[in-house]
């Protein structure tokens, strides 16, 4: 996977077993190049 620029362009969202909405973005570490999942603060989509 290529990572271009400073803004995450890949991610995932899910609802956990307790009904909580989560949004994670995929980043690459600047230290060792490992892949990181970073939880983002966003509004819950309206159903």
C-alpha positions, 0 to 999 in steps of 0.5 A: 500500500502506498501512503501519499502526503500527510493526510490519511486516505484509507480507513475503516469504520465499525460498530462494536458489540456495545453499539459504539461507532468507531472510525480508524485511519491507517497511517505509517509510522515515521520511525520504523515504517510500521502500520498504525491504526489511529482512532479519529474523532468524527460525528456518528452518521445519522441513520 
